[in-house]
Amino acid sequence: MSYSILFVDDEPSMRRVFSLSLEEMGYRVQAAEDGHAALEQFERLRPDIVLTDIRMPGMDGLELLHRIKERSRETEVIILTGYGDMEKAVQSLRQEAADFIHKPVSDEVLELALQRAVERIELKRQVREYTENLEQLVEERTRQLVEAERWAAVGQAASGLSHTIKNIAGGLEGSIFVLEKGLDSDKREYLEQGWSMLKEHVSKVKHLSLDLLTLAKPGTIHPEWCRPNEILEAAASFLRDKALEQDVVLRMDLASDMPQARLDAEAVQQCIINLVGNAIEALSEVERSEPQVILRSFVSGEWELRIEVEDNGPGMDEATQARLGTPFFSTKGRGGTGLGMMLSQKRIQEHGGSLTCHSAPGQGTRFVLALPLSPPEADAAGPSPA
């Protein structure tokens, strides 16, 4: 891609020399003799980069920088300075100049400054595309939610969805800030950190859209005869490393005489992973001796399977518990969307069961999943649950 440059200098010889050098580097170049002429050309051409001398009669380079940024914050501006203009050069950076170069300018230094400006342009373009894709994805998933009659309350969730998008967009802005810092200081660790942050927030966009799509689909479970304890053991195995990293003890207390049940094993396992994962994260945020999560199973009454996820963490007050499962409310703050709890409740309800929470501040939290061992819709040809 060929980038366009507007070069501004009041000396005709400088305009000729710089124009030739910039064209040889592969840029499309236009020149202006002062700040006022530069603004006229800028409005007409909208160049990608403006390269301007700081000392010019009438409108100097700082004033030109200010006026360009008023018109387009996306345009990168590089300032040419003399060694006596260091204070003004620093001031130009405060006004969002991409860089400043001391005169006389070597081709190597000029090319490096322009390369950094181009990298900043490309990074901004990528983040803008990610943000636009995010808006399109959210619009599409929200439309699907509205069309689903069983989620008529989605209108009330609009403010929560907007807040979630704002958090992700804020994360994307933070990513580009770190990336630009890496470019400005030429430090690879900042570039790696910024790129890692960018990928993390793009992943959040993906998971947000997939969760919204799952919520919009009615009847997403596929029950089959299975052994409930095997589901719980698989979920615990998935989270054991996470528990070890957080110094949390994950205990199992499973009934040995548990009969088979007709369940969607994948859906129930995901519910358990959400609940146990949330419990581990809650314990990691507080200082507590012997933090632990207990995963328990037993039969209640004649045909009801009970699964409990209990922790000795900080607990929750009644107001917080009342909001669990509401759209885009999360006890994780910016770290969560609340959709995991919504999906868990939805899947358990589709099984004909229930998910309840029992908690109090300072007394830990216990989630109880109640599932029918022999649901009414079970086919007669299925195996005996005994």
KESE-970787 format. One record per residue (C-alpha): residue number from 1; chain; x negated, y negated, z negated. Coordinates in nm, 2 decimals. Each point is the difference from the previous one (the first is absolute). Example, Ala and Ser with C-alpha at 12.3 -4.5 7.8 and 13.67 -1.06 7.14 Angstrom:
// residues 2
{r 1,"A",{-1.23,0.45,-0.78}}
{r 2,"A",{-0.14,-0.34,0.07}}
This chain:
// residues 386
{r 1,"A",{0.00,0.00,0.00}}
{r 2,"A",{-0.13,-0.34,0.10}}
{r 3,"A",{0.04,-0.27,-0.28}}
{r 4,"A",{0.04,-0.37,0.08}}
{r 5,"A",{-0.21,-0.27,-0.17}}
{r 6,"A",{0.06,-0.38,-0.01}}
{r 7,"A",{-0.34,-0.17,-0.05}}
{r 8,"A",{0.01,-0.36,-0.14}}
{r 9,"A",{-0.30,-0.23,0.01}}
{r 10,"A",{-0.04,-0.37,0.09}}
{r 11,"A",{-0.33,0.06,0.18}}
{r 12,"A",{0.04,0.11,0.37}}
{r 13,"A",{-0.33,0.19,0.00}}
{r 14,"A",{0.11,0.21,-0.30}}
{r 15,"A",{0.33,0.08,0.17}}
{r 16,"A",{-0.18,0.12,0.31}}
{r 17,"A",{-0.26,0.21,-0.18}}
{r 18,"A",{0.25,0.16,-0.24}}
{r 19,"A",{0.25,0.07,0.27}}
{r 20,"A",{-0.26,0.18,0.21}}
{r 21,"A",{-0.11,0.21,-0.31}}
{r 22,"A",{0.35,0.09,-0.11}}
{r 23,"A",{0.10,0.10,0.36}}
{r 24,"A",{-0.31,0.22,0.02}}
{r 25,"A",{0.12,0.17,-0.33}}
{r 26,"A",{0.33,0.09,0.17}}
{r 27,"A",{0.23,-0.27,-0.14}}
{r 28,"A",{0.24,-0.22,0.19}}
{r 29,"A",{-0.11,-0.36,-0.08}}
{r 30,"A",{0.17,-0.34,0.01}}
{r 31,"A",{-0.18,-0.32,-0.13}}
{r 32,"A",{0.12,-0.32,-0.15}}
{r 33,"A",{-0.19,-0.33,-0.07}}
{r 34,"A",{0.17,-0.09,-0.33}}
{r 35,"A",{0.26,0.10,-0.26}}
{r 36,"A",{0.30,-0.16,0.17}}
{r 37,"A",{-0.08,0.16,0.34}}
{r 38,"A",{-0.06,0.33,-0.18}}
{r 39,"A",{0.35,-0.01,-0.16}}
{r 40,"A",{0.16,-0.07,0.34}}
{r 41,"A",{-0.17,0.29,0.15}}
{r 42,"A",{0.07,0.22,-0.30}}
{r 43,"A",{0.37,-0.06,0.03}}
{r 44,"A",{-0.01,0.10,0.37}}
{r 45,"A",{-0.25,0.29,-0.01}}
{r 46,"A",{0.03,0.15,-0.35}}
{r 47,"A",{-0.36,0.14,-0.01}}
{r 48,"A",{-0.09,0.28,-0.23}}
{r 49,"A",{-0.31,-0.18,-0.14}}
{r 50,"A",{-0.09,-0.37,-0.03}}
{r 51,"A",{-0.37,-0.08,-0.02}}
{r 52,"A",{-0.05,-0.37,-0.11}}
{r 53,"A",{-0.27,-0.24,-0.11}}
{r 54,"A",{0.06,-0.14,-0.34}}
{r 55,"A",{-0.13,-0.36,0.09}}
{r 56,"A",{0.21,-0.17,0.27}}
{r 57,"A",{0.13,-0.35,0.05}}
{r 58,"A",{0.36,-0.06,-0.09}}
{r 59,"A",{0.12,0.34,-0.12}}
{r 60,"A",{-0.28,0.21,-0.16}}
{r 61,"A",{-0.02,0.37,-0.01}}
{r 62,"A",{0.16,0.03,-0.35}}
{r 63,"A",{0.31,-0.19,0.11}}
{r 64,"A",{0.02,0.20,0.32}}
{r 65,"A",{-0.02,0.32,-0.21}}
{r 66,"A",{0.28,-0.12,-0.22}}
{r 67,"A",{0.23,-0.09,0.29}}
{r 68,"A",{-0.06,0.33,0.18}}
{r 69,"A",{0.08,0.20,-0.31}}
{r 70,"A",{0.32,-0.20,-0.04}}
{r 71,"A",{0.10,0.12,0.35}}
{r 72,"A",{-0.13,0.36,-0.01}}
{r 73,"A",{-0.15,0.18,-0.30}}
{r 74,"A",{-0.09,0.29,0.23}}
{r 75,"A",{-0.26,-0.21,0.19}}
{r 76,"A",{-0.36,0.05,-0.12}}
{r 77,"A",{-0.21,-0.32,-0.02}}
{r 78,"A",{-0.38,0.00,-0.02}}
{r 79,"A",{-0.17,-0.32,-0.10}}
{r 80,"A",{-0.34,-0.12,0.14}}
{r 81,"A",{-0.19,-0.20,-0.27}}
{r 82,"A",{-0.34,-0.17,-0.05}}
{r 83,"A",{-0.20,0.09,-0.31}}
{r 84,"A",{0.10,-0.33,-0.16}}
{r 85,"A",{0.37,0.10,0.02}}
{r 86,"A",{-0.01,0.29,-0.25}}
{r 87,"A",{0.27,-0.15,-0.22}}
{r 88,"A",{0.24,-0.05,0.29}}
{r 89,"A",{-0.08,0.35,0.12}}
{r 90,"A",{0.10,0.15,-0.33}}
{r 91,"A",{0.32,-0.22,0.01}}
{r 92,"A",{0.08,0.15,0.34}}
{r 93,"A",{0.00,0.35,-0.15}}
{r 94,"A",{0.25,-0.12,-0.26}}
{r 95,"A",{0.22,-0.11,0.29}}
{r 96,"A",{-0.01,0.35,0.14}}
{r 97,"A",{-0.27,-0.04,0.26}}
{r 98,"A",{-0.13,0.34,0.11}}
{r 99,"A",{-0.36,-0.10,-0.02}}
{r 100,"A",{-0.25,-0.28,0.04}}
{r 101,"A",{-0.33,0.00,0.20}}
{r 102,"A",{-0.30,-0.23,-0.05}}
{r 103,"A",{-0.13,-0.19,0.31}}
{r 104,"A",{-0.21,0.07,0.20}}
{r 105,"A",{0.19,0.32,0.07}}
{r 106,"A",{-0.16,0.32,0.13}}
{r 107,"A",{0.19,0.23,0.22}}
{r 108,"A",{-0.04,0.28,-0.25}}
{r 109,"A",{0.16,-0.20,-0.29}}
{r 110,"A",{0.27,-0.13,0.23}}
{r 111,"A",{0.08,0.35,0.13}}
{r 112,"A",{0.02,0.14,-0.36}}
{r 113,"A",{0.23,-0.27,-0.12}}
{r 114,"A",{0.23,0.05,0.30}}
{r 115,"A",{0.00,0.38,-0.05}}
{r 116,"A",{0.11,-0.06,-0.36}}
{r 117,"A",{0.28,-0.23,0.11}}
{r 118,"A",{0.12,0.26,0.26}}
{r 119,"A",{0.00,0.27,-0.28}}
{r 120,"A",{0.22,-0.23,-0.21}}
{r 121,"A",{0.24,-0.06,0.29}}
{r 122,"A",{0.02,0.38,0.06}}
{r 123,"A",{0.06,0.07,-0.37}}
{r 124,"A",{0.28,-0.25,-0.02}}
{r 125,"A",{0.15,0.14,0.31}}
{r 126,"A",{0.00,0.35,-0.14}}
{r 127,"A",{0.16,-0.11,-0.33}}
{r 128,"A",{0.26,-0.20,0.19}}
{r 129,"A",{0.09,0.31,0.21}}
{r 130,"A",{0.02,0.22,-0.32}}
{r 131,"A",{0.23,-0.26,-0.16}}
{r 132,"A",{0.22,-0.02,0.31}}
{r 133,"A",{0.02,0.38,0.02}}
{r 134,"A",{0.09,0.00,-0.37}}
{r 135,"A",{0.29,-0.24,0.06}}
{r 136,"A",{0.12,0.22,0.29}}
{r 137,"A",{-0.02,0.32,-0.20}}
{r 138,"A",{0.19,-0.15,-0.29}}
{r 139,"A",{0.27,-0.15,0.23}}
{r 140,"A",{0.05,0.34,0.16}}
{r 141,"A",{0.01,0.20,-0.33}}
{r 142,"A",{0.23,-0.26,-0.16}}
{r 143,"A",{0.24,0.03,0.30}}
{r 144,"A",{0.01,0.37,-0.05}}
{r 145,"A",{0.08,-0.05,-0.37}}
{r 146,"A",{0.28,-0.24,0.08}}
{r 147,"A",{0.15,0.25,0.24}}
{r 148,"A",{0.00,0.28,-0.26}}
{r 149,"A",{0.33,-0.03,-0.19}}
{r 150,"A",{-0.12,0.17,-0.31}}
{r 151,"A",{-0.26,-0.28,-0.05}}
{r 152,"A",{0.24,-0.29,0.03}}
{r 153,"A",{-0.18,-0.17,-0.29}}
{r 154,"A",{-0.30,-0.06,0.22}}
{r 155,"A",{0.10,-0.37,0.03}}
{r 156,"A",{-0.07,-0.04,-0.37}}
{r 157,"A",{-0.35,0.14,0.07}}
{r 158,"A",{-0.09,-0.26,0.26}}
{r 159,"A",{-0.17,-0.22,-0.26}}
{r 160,"A",{-0.20,0.29,-0.14}}
{r 161,"A",{-0.10,0.10,0.35}}
{r 162,"A",{-0.11,-0.35,0.08}}
{r 163,"A",{-0.21,0.00,-0.32}}
{r 164,"A",{-0.16,0.33,0.10}}
{r 165,"A",{-0.09,-0.13,0.34}}
{r 166,"A",{-0.14,-0.32,-0.15}}
{r 167,"A",{-0.23,0.21,-0.23}}
{r 168,"A",{-0.13,0.20,0.29}}
{r 169,"A",{-0.04,-0.31,0.22}}
{r 170,"A",{-0.19,-0.15,-0.30}}
{r 171,"A",{-0.23,0.30,0.00}}
{r 172,"A",{-0.06,-0.04,0.37}}
{r 173,"A",{-0.10,-0.36,-0.06}}
{r 174,"A",{-0.23,0.11,-0.28}}
{r 175,"A",{-0.16,0.25,0.24}}
{r 176,"A",{-0.08,-0.26,0.26}}
{r 177,"A",{-0.14,-0.24,-0.27}}
{r 178,"A",{-0.25,0.27,-0.11}}
{r 179,"A",{-0.08,0.08,0.37}}
{r 180,"A",{-0.06,-0.36,0.07}}
{r 181,"A",{-0.22,-0.03,-0.30}}
{r 182,"A",{-0.21,0.29,0.12}}
{r 183,"A",{-0.03,-0.16,0.34}}
{r 184,"A",{-0.10,-0.34,-0.14}}
{r 185,"A",{-0.26,0.15,-0.24}}
{r 186,"A",{-0.10,0.28,0.24}}
{r 187,"A",{0.05,0.26,-0.28}}
{r 188,"A",{0.10,0.34,0.11}}
{r 189,"A",{0.15,0.10,-0.34}}
{r 190,"A",{0.26,-0.28,0.03}}
{r 191,"A",{0.09,0.12,0.35}}
{r 192,"A",{0.04,0.36,-0.12}}
{r 193,"A",{0.21,-0.11,-0.30}}
{r 194,"A",{0.22,-0.22,0.22}}
{r 195,"A",{0.05,0.27,0.26}}
{r 196,"A",{0.09,0.25,-0.27}}
{r 197,"A",{0.26,-0.24,-0.14}}
{r 198,"A",{0.14,-0.06,0.34}}
{r 199,"A",{0.04,0.37,0.07}}
{r 200,"A",{0.16,0.05,-0.35}}
{r 201,"A",{0.27,-0.26,0.07}}
{r 202,"A",{0.07,0.13,0.35}}
{r 203,"A",{0.05,0.34,-0.16}}
{r 204,"A",{0.25,-0.16,-0.24}}
{r 205,"A",{0.19,-0.14,0.30}}
{r 206,"A",{0.02,0.35,0.14}}
{r 207,"A",{0.12,0.16,-0.32}}
{r 208,"A",{0.25,-0.27,-0.06}}
{r 209,"A",{0.16,0.05,0.34}}
{r 210,"A",{0.00,0.38,-0.03}}
{r 211,"A",{0.16,-0.02,-0.35}}
{r 212,"A",{0.27,-0.24,0.13}}
{r 213,"A",{0.07,0.24,0.29}}
{r 214,"A",{0.03,0.30,-0.24}}
{r 215,"A",{0.24,-0.20,-0.22}}
{r 216,"A",{0.22,-0.09,0.30}}
{r 217,"A",{0.04,0.37,0.10}}
{r 218,"A",{0.29,0.19,-0.16}}
{r 219,"A",{-0.04,0.36,-0.09}}
{r 220,"A",{-0.37,0.03,0.04}}
{r 221,"A",{-0.06,0.31,-0.22}}
{r 222,"A",{-0.02,0.36,0.13}}
{r 223,"A",{0.06,0.24,-0.30}}
{r 224,"A",{-0.14,0.36,0.00}}
{r 225,"A",{-0.04,0.26,-0.27}}
{r 226,"A",{-0.32,-0.06,-0.19}}
{r 227,"A",{-0.17,0.03,-0.34}}
{r 228,"A",{0.02,-0.34,-0.19}}
{r 229,"A",{-0.32,0.06,-0.20}}
{r 230,"A",{-0.20,0.04,0.31}}
{r 231,"A",{0.12,-0.34,0.12}}
{r 232,"A",{-0.12,-0.15,-0.33}}
{r 233,"A",{-0.33,0.17,0.00}}
{r 234,"A",{-0.07,-0.13,0.36}}
{r 235,"A",{0.09,-0.35,-0.11}}
{r 236,"A",{-0.23,0.02,-0.31}}
{r 237,"A",{-0.28,0.14,0.22}}
{r 238,"A",{0.03,-0.30,0.23}}
{r 239,"A",{-0.03,-0.25,-0.29}}
{r 240,"A",{-0.25,0.17,-0.22}}
{r 241,"A",{-0.30,-0.19,0.15}}
{r 242,"A",{0.18,-0.33,-0.05}}
{r 243,"A",{0.07,0.09,-0.36}}
{r 244,"A",{-0.36,0.09,-0.06}}
{r 245,"A",{-0.12,-0.33,0.15}}
{r 246,"A",{0.23,-0.19,-0.24}}
{r 247,"A",{-0.10,0.22,-0.30}}
{r 248,"A",{0.36,0.12,-0.03}}
{r 249,"A",{0.08,0.35,-0.11}}
{r 250,"A",{0.26,0.17,0.22}}
{r 251,"A",{0.17,0.28,-0.18}}
{r 252,"A",{0.25,0.26,0.12}}
{r 253,"A",{0.28,0.15,-0.20}}
{r 254,"A",{0.19,0.22,0.24}}
{r 255,"A",{0.27,0.26,-0.08}}
{r 256,"A",{-0.12,0.35,0.07}}
{r 257,"A",{0.35,0.13,0.08}}
{r 258,"A",{0.09,-0.26,0.26}}
{r 259,"A",{0.23,0.14,0.27}}
{r 260,"A",{0.00,-0.10,0.36}}
{r 261,"A",{0.18,-0.31,0.12}}
{r 262,"A",{0.12,-0.12,0.34}}
{r 263,"A",{-0.20,-0.32,0.04}}
{r 264,"A",{-0.19,-0.21,0.25}}
{r 265,"A",{-0.34,0.08,-0.14}}
{r 266,"A",{-0.18,-0.28,0.18}}
{r 267,"A",{0.26,-0.27,-0.11}}
{r 268,"A",{-0.01,0.12,-0.37}}
{r 269,"A",{-0.38,0.02,0.00}}
{r 270,"A",{-0.02,-0.36,0.13}}
{r 271,"A",{0.23,-0.11,-0.28}}
{r 272,"A",{-0.23,0.16,-0.26}}
{r 273,"A",{-0.31,-0.15,0.16}}
{r 274,"A",{0.16,-0.35,-0.02}}
{r 275,"A",{0.10,0.04,-0.36}}
{r 276,"A",{-0.32,0.16,-0.12}}
{r 277,"A",{-0.21,-0.24,0.20}}
{r 278,"A",{0.19,-0.30,-0.15}}
{r 279,"A",{-0.06,0.14,-0.35}}
{r 280,"A",{-0.37,0.04,0.06}}
{r 281,"A",{-0.03,-0.36,0.12}}
{r 282,"A",{0.20,-0.13,-0.30}}
{r 283,"A",{-0.24,0.18,-0.23}}
{r 284,"A",{-0.30,-0.14,0.18}}
{r 285,"A",{0.11,-0.35,-0.07}}
{r 286,"A",{0.01,0.02,-0.38}}
{r 287,"A",{-0.25,0.11,-0.27}}
{r 288,"A",{0.13,0.31,-0.17}}
{r 289,"A",{-0.17,0.30,-0.16}}
{r 290,"A",{0.06,0.33,0.17}}
{r 291,"A",{0.22,-0.13,0.29}}
{r 292,"A",{0.20,0.29,0.14}}
{r 293,"A",{0.28,0.09,0.24}}
{r 294,"A",{0.21,0.31,-0.05}}
{r 295,"A",{0.17,0.17,0.29}}
{r 296,"A",{0.28,0.23,-0.14}}
{r 297,"A",{0.26,0.24,0.14}}
{r 298,"A",{0.28,0.20,-0.16}}
{r 299,"A",{0.36,0.11,0.06}}
{r 300,"A",{0.27,-0.20,-0.16}}
{r 301,"A",{0.34,0.17,-0.04}}
{r 302,"A",{0.08,0.27,0.25}}
{r 303,"A",{-0.09,-0.14,0.34}}
{r 304,"A",{-0.19,-0.33,-0.05}}
{r 305,"A",{-0.37,-0.04,0.06}}
{r 306,"A",{-0.17,-0.27,-0.21}}
{r 307,"A",{-0.33,-0.15,0.09}}
{r 308,"A",{-0.16,-0.26,-0.23}}
{r 309,"A",{-0.29,-0.24,0.05}}
{r 310,"A",{-0.11,-0.14,-0.33}}
{r 311,"A",{-0.28,-0.23,-0.09}}
{r 312,"A",{-0.12,-0.18,-0.32}}
{r 313,"A",{-0.06,-0.33,0.18}}
{r 314,"A",{0.12,-0.35,-0.07}}
{r 315,"A",{0.37,0.08,0.06}}
{r 316,"A",{0.26,-0.24,0.14}}
{r 317,"A",{0.28,-0.22,-0.15}}
{r 318,"A",{0.36,0.04,0.09}}
{r 319,"A",{0.00,-0.29,0.25}}
{r 320,"A",{-0.29,0.17,0.20}}
{r 321,"A",{0.17,0.34,-0.01}}
{r 322,"A",{0.32,-0.15,0.14}}
{r 323,"A",{-0.18,-0.13,0.30}}
{r 324,"A",{-0.18,0.32,0.09}}
{r 325,"A",{0.12,0.13,0.34}}
{r 326,"A",{0.12,-0.35,0.11}}
{r 327,"A",{-0.14,-0.11,0.34}}
{r 328,"A",{-0.36,-0.15,-0.02}}
{r 329,"A",{-0.03,0.00,-0.38}}
{r 330,"A",{-0.31,0.16,-0.13}}
{r 331,"A",{-0.18,0.01,-0.34}}
{r 332,"A",{-0.33,0.00,0.20}}
{r 333,"A",{0.04,-0.37,0.09}}
{r 334,"A",{-0.16,-0.07,0.34}}
{r 335,"A",{-0.13,0.36,0.01}}
{r 336,"A",{0.34,0.16,0.07}}
{r 337,"A",{0.32,-0.05,0.20}}
{r 338,"A",{0.25,0.20,-0.22}}
{r 339,"A",{0.09,0.21,0.30}}
{r 340,"A",{-0.16,0.31,-0.15}}
{r 341,"A",{0.25,0.01,-0.28}}
{r 342,"A",{0.29,-0.08,0.24}}
{r 343,"A",{-0.11,0.29,0.22}}
{r 344,"A",{-0.03,0.24,-0.30}}
{r 345,"A",{0.35,-0.09,-0.12}}
{r 346,"A",{0.14,0.04,0.35}}
{r 347,"A",{-0.16,0.35,0.05}}
{r 348,"A",{0.12,0.12,-0.34}}
{r 349,"A",{0.35,-0.13,0.06}}
{r 350,"A",{0.01,0.18,0.34}}
{r 351,"A",{-0.08,0.32,-0.19}}
{r 352,"A",{0.31,-0.07,-0.21}}
{r 353,"A",{-0.22,-0.08,-0.30}}
{r 354,"A",{-0.09,-0.31,-0.21}}
{r 355,"A",{-0.31,-0.18,-0.11}}
{r 356,"A",{0.00,-0.19,-0.33}}
{r 357,"A",{-0.25,-0.19,-0.20}}
{r 358,"A",{-0.05,-0.01,-0.38}}
{r 359,"A",{-0.25,-0.25,-0.13}}
{r 360,"A",{-0.07,-0.27,-0.26}}
{r 361,"A",{-0.29,-0.25,-0.04}}
{r 362,"A",{-0.30,0.17,-0.16}}
{r 363,"A",{0.16,0.35,0.00}}
{r 364,"A",{-0.08,0.13,0.34}}
{r 365,"A",{0.24,0.10,0.28}}
{r 366,"A",{0.18,0.31,0.10}}
{r 367,"A",{0.17,0.06,0.34}}
{r 368,"A",{0.25,0.29,0.02}}
{r 369,"A",{0.10,0.16,0.33}}
{r 370,"A",{0.31,0.21,-0.02}}
{r 371,"A",{0.05,0.23,0.30}}
{r 372,"A",{0.26,0.27,0.06}}
{r 373,"A",{-0.15,0.35,0.02}}
{r 374,"A",{0.30,0.12,0.21}}
{r 375,"A",{0.14,-0.30,0.19}}
{r 376,"A",{0.36,0.04,0.13}}
{r 377,"A",{-0.12,-0.02,0.37}}
{r 378,"A",{-0.25,0.29,-0.04}}
{r 379,"A",{0.06,0.26,0.27}}
{r 380,"A",{0.14,0.34,-0.11}}
{r 381,"A",{-0.28,0.18,0.18}}
{r 382,"A",{-0.27,-0.16,-0.22}}
{r 383,"A",{-0.19,0.21,-0.25}}
{r 384,"A",{0.11,0.04,-0.35}}
{r 385,"A",{-0.15,-0.28,-0.22}}
{r 386,"A",{-0.06,0.25,-0.28}}
